[in-house]
Amino acid sequence: MTLPANIRVNIGAPFPATVKGGNVVAVAKSNGIWTVSLNFGALGTSQAIPDPANTYVLVWNAITGVYAVIPMSAVFSNKVVKVLTLAGPYNALPTDEVLIVNQAVGAAMTITVDWSVRLKPLRVVDGKGDANVNNITITPAAGQTQMAVVNYSYVIDGIGGSITLTPLPDNTGAY
């Protein structure tokens, strides 16, 4: 026998009795409400990516609302390049990767770097080609090591000169 078309039957169908998360997916139930979330605590920390071409990262575009997966090699290939056109001094940001000194007014430039907050190397370039006259001085934050000497200021004093300084693993300076 079939039920008439105008009779409605509501049946409570519970969420499955066994629900498990895995890897970074966490599942929890509180007061009858199920929550599925990401558990970043389950992830390990790494200072290096052994295979950037085959390691992918999830990214999100806030304007389009679109998620995408891109290889880490693509992330690392984009350098943060800043052209310094104003007279110094300049405090390097932790995100700066290449600083091209090209200030309009011919004057010496001092760049201060706090190596304790940097993860990537910093390259400083004489973009104007007058460092032989207008030196570029790279100074670490007080008490930090640079080129194996505490509080050492490195000077670029050659036309078109440049240097790439790499942070020490313990974040006390650079070489």
N, C-alpha and C positions, 0 to 999 in steps of 0.2 A: 504494500500500500504506500502510496506517495502522499506527502503532505500537500495541503492546498497551497496555492501560490501566495495567498495573503498572510500566511503564518511565517513568522521569523523565529529562528532558533539561534541563540548566542551560546557559544561554547568557549570556555576559557582554555586557551592552548598555551601552556607555560613555555618559557624559554627552555631549551634542552637542559636536562639535569646536570650533565657534565659539560663544562665549558672550560677550555684551557687556553692560555696565551702561550706564546713561544718567542724565543729570542727577545726582541725589544717590544713585543706586544704584550700588554698586561690586561687582565680581565679581573674585575672586582664586582661584588654584589653587596649593596648596602641598603637596608630597608626595602628590599624587593626591587631595587633599581640596578640594572646592570650597567657597568661603565667599561668601555674598551678604550685603552689609551696606550701611548708610547712610554716605555720604561727605559729612559736613557741611562739609569743606574746599572743596567745589565750590560752596557757597552764598556769595553776597555778603553784606555787612553793610549794613544800612540804619538810619538814625536815625529815620526816619519811615515810616509806611505810607500811601501816597498814596490808597488806596481801601479803608478798613477794612471797609466793608459787603460788599465783594466779594472780600476776601482772607481765606482760611481757615487755621486752625491745627488740627493734630491734637492731641487731648487723650486722656488715659487715666485711668480711674477705678481706683485701686489696690484698692478694696474689691470692686467688681463685676468687674474685669478687662475692662471694655468700653472700646473705643476709640470716639471720636466726632470729627467735624469740626465746628467752630463758627466763625462769622465773628469777625474781630478786633474788630468793633464791639461784640460782646457781651462780650468780654474787657475792653475799655476802659470799658464802662458800669458795671462793678462797682468802686466805690471802697472803699478800705480806710479805714474810719472808726473812730476810737478815741476813747472818752470817758475823759478823765482825771479820776478821782474822788479820787485821793490827792494830798496836798500835794507840790509840786515840790521840786527841779528835775526836768525830764524831758528825756532825750536822745532826740530824734526818730529813729526807725528809718528806714532807706532805703525801706521798704515803706509807711510811713505816708503817707496822702494827705490826710486830714481829721482834725484834732485838735480835739475839743470840750472846752474847759476847764470842768469842772463839779465841782471838788473840794468835798467836804462842808465842810471847814474853810475859812472865809473868809480867804484869804491870797493874797499875790501869787504868781504862777507864772512861772518862767523855763524856757524851752524852748530847748535848744541843738540846732543843726542843722549837720551836716557836709555841706556842699553838694557836696563832691567825690565822694560816693557816691550822690547822688540823680539820678534820671532824670526824675521827674515833679514837678510843682508840689506845694507843701504849703500847705494852707489851715488857718489857726488861727482858732478861733471862741470868743468869750466865751459859753459855754453857760449860765452861771449868772446873767449879767446884772449883774455887779458890778465890771466892769473899771475903772469910774470910781474905785472905792475900792481894789480889789485888782488892780493892773495885771498884764498878761500881757506878758512881755518875750521876744522871739525874738532869740537871739544866735547868730551864726555861729561855726564852729570858728575857732580862732586863725589870723589871717592871711588869712581869707577876706573877700570883698566882699559887702556886703548893702546894697541900695538905693544902689549906686555909691560906697560908702564902706567902706574896709577896717575890719574889726572893729566895724561899726555895729550896735547893738542897736535893733531896732524895738520900740516899746511900743504895745500896744493899751490905751487908757485911756478908752474910751467904753463906755457901757452897750450890751451886745450887739454890740460891735465885732468885726470880723474882717479878715483879710488873706489873700491868696493870693500866695505868693512862688514865682517860677519860676526853676529853676536856669539859670545861664549856660551857653551851649554848651561852654565850655572847662572847666566844673566848678570854677571858682574862687570861686563865690559865687552870689548870686541877686538878682533885681530884682522 
